Amino acid sequence: EVQLVESGGGLVQAGGSLTLSCAASGFTFDDYAIGWFRQAPGKEREGVSCISSSDGSTYYADSVNGRFTISSDNAKNTVNLQMNSLKSEDTAVYYCAAGAGYSVGAAQAMGVIAIYEYDYWGQGTQVTVSS
């Protein structure tokens, strides 16, 4: 059974930091890209960052570039999202997702993560940034 379990969300003041974790199981981790997405109330789900489990290449949305860092621990089948300098507009439910064979290079070229390319999703974790 494929499972993606997010953890690490919570309430933080603006300017603070949080680290989200995504624990994956039930599939061959190295064959997938792992992405972080978020959805704020009344807004569409958007891609935040993604990483290739095979070569470690990464992509960040402009809104988080320089503040967020994605990393992968292939031995533990875990992907972390370190979020620094948090802003109120970062408030959202954050989801991790796995995409088989998804090209992080495509995200780099297009400037967006293709949400429809992701096959498996976690249940989400709430991040609330107070101003």
Order of alpha helices (4+ residues) and beta strands (2+ residues): beta-beta-beta-beta-beta-beta-beta-beta-beta-alpha-beta-beta
